[in-house]
Amino acid sequence: MPQNVLGLDIGKTTLKAVWLSRKGFSGGKITASRVLDIEACGGIEPALQKLAEEKIFSAACVALLPSSEIIFRRVRLPFRDENKIRKTLLFELEPLIPIPVEEVIADYLTIPGDGLFAAVAAKKTVAQWIEKLEKNFARVPVVDVSAAALAAQTADPQSPAGLLLDIGGSSTSAVFLENGAVVQTRTIAFGGENVTRALARELSVSISEAEKIKIHFDANRHIPETLECCRQFGRELKNTVEYLILNGQLQQEPADIIFSGGGALFAPLIEELKKIFSCPVTPLNLIQKKNLEVEDGIKASFNPLIMNTALAAALRVSSRRPSFNFRREEFAAARGKLDVRLQKKWAAAVGGVIIALAVANQFLDYHLKRQQLQNIKTQMAYIFKKDFPEAPQMVDPVRQLQTKLEENKKNFGFLETFSEATVADFLKEISAKIPPSLDVVVHSFSYDGGVIAMQGEAKDANEVSAVKNVLAQSPLFRDVAIGQTALAKNGGRVDFSLRIAVKP
C-alpha cells in the first residue's frame, strides 16, 4: 500500500488535489492541497501538467471521474460468483445502454439481498483519461467515479436508508444507500453556480460579488427568488426519491442526508432540504470521520466541504469498502516492466499454457452445457407430470399442455365468465369514483378480455395511489393494480398506467 497518495477530483470546471501521507491502515496527514480553475489553466491537460510540476505531487495518483460521464444501471444475475458475473455482465447490460458493449468497460457493486449496481464507461473515454494522467504522474492504480468513492468512505451499514449529496458547481450527484451499500445514483443539473446566478439577478450584483454573498450569507437578506431556486432543486430531488420507491429501486425515503461539495456552502439551501425531507441534513467532514491531521500551513484554507471528494480519492487505495475501478482488463495498471529477455524465455511456455487452458475451457463449457440441458429436461418432465398426470408419456410437452388447456376451457367454461356490463358502464363508474379534487388526466382507455388498461397523468405519486384506492372500492372491479410510472417530460407530474380486472 502506498504511503503517499495523490487524490484527484476531476470536475467540469475545477481540478481538486489532496496529498495524503498515510500511517499504517488508519490515520494520516494531509500535507498539501490545490484547487485549480480548469478554464483559467487553458484546459484539463494544462491543469494536470501544472499540478505535476510541483514535485510534492509526484507519486501514486487516484483519479475520480465525474458521475456525469458514467452510465449507471441495476441488473440481476442468478449467481454471485465473480468470474461468472464478469463474463456475463456486459451481455446483461447490452439492452440497457446506448453504446455497443464492445465499446464499453463495466464494473459493479453488489446490492444487499439481490442484484448488482453497475457502472459503465466508454472505453474511449477511459483511455483518454488514463493517457492524460500517465503523461504527468508516475502511476495511476485506480480510476474511480467521484460519487461512489465518496460513498465508500461515508456509508453506514447500520443505516437502513441514506442519501449522500455531492453538490458541485454545475451539477449534484445524489447517491442512495441502503444498509451501507450503494443502490442507485442520479445526477441533477443543479449546483452552486445556479445559486450564484440567482443571487446576482435578484440583488443586481456581479457574479463575483454574488459568490461572496453565497459563501458568507447574511440571514437577514430578503431573497425569495433564490430560495425558490433552492426549493425547486429540493422538490426535484424529492420527486426522484418517490419515483425510485414506486419502481422498487428504493425501499423507503432517506432517514438522513449527508451533504458535501462547494455548492453546499449556501446555508439556506440546506435549510430548504431539511424542510422538504423532514430528516437530519448534516455536513460531511472526512478529516474528522477518518481521524486525519492537516498540515498547519494549509489548515486555515482547507475547506472539508470542497475537498472531501479529492480526499476520498486519496483514501481509496487503502479503503476496505468496495468501489468501482476502471483500471481493469485492457486498462489494468502495469505492476512493472518485464525484461525483454525474460519475455523471450517464457513466450513459448506461456503460449502453451494458454492453448492448454483454451482446450480445457472448451471441454468444460461443453460439459456444462450438456449438464444444463439435462437439468432443463428434468424440470420440464417434472412440470409436465405435475400438471398432466394422466398423460401416458411426454412426447411434445408444449403441444400436449396446450391441448389439455383447450379441453379444460371447453369443459369448465373458462371463457364464459366475462362481465355483462358495457364499456360505457365502466367509463361511467370510473368517472364517478375519481373525485374532482384529484388532479388526474386520462390519456388512453382500452377494454379486452375482462381487463381495462388505462394510462394517464397525475400531479404526483400520492394521487396515483388515491386513484387506485377509490377504484378498488367499485363493485364492478375485482382488482386494480398500478403499472409502470415515470416522471412526465413536462416537469414534476407523473405518468402512470392502471390495470383493472373486471368482476365476472
ABEGO torsion letter per residue (X at the ends): XBABBBBBBBBAABBBBBBBBBBEABEEBBABBBBBBAAAAGEAAAAAAAAAABAAABBBBBBBBBAAABBBBBBBBABABAAAAAAAAAAAAAAABABBAAABBBBBBBBBGBEBBBBBBBAAAAAAAAAAAAAABABBABBBBAAAAAAAAABBAABABBBBBBBBAABBBBBBBBGGBBABBBBBBBBAAAAAAAAAAAAGBBAAAAAAAAABBBAABBBAAAAAAAAAAAAAAAAAAAAAAAAGABABBBABBBBBEAAAABAAAAAAAAAAAGBBBBBBBAAAAAGBBBBAAAAAABBAAAAAAAAAAAAAAABABBBBBABBEAABBBAEBBBAAAAAAAAAAAAAAAAAAAAAAAAAAAAAAAAAAAAAAAAAAAAAAAABAABABBABAAAAAAAAAAAAAAAAGAAAABBABBAAAAAAAAAAABBAABBBBBABBBBBGGBBBBBBBBABAAAAAAAAAAAAABAABABBBBBBBBBBAAEABBBBBBBBBBBX
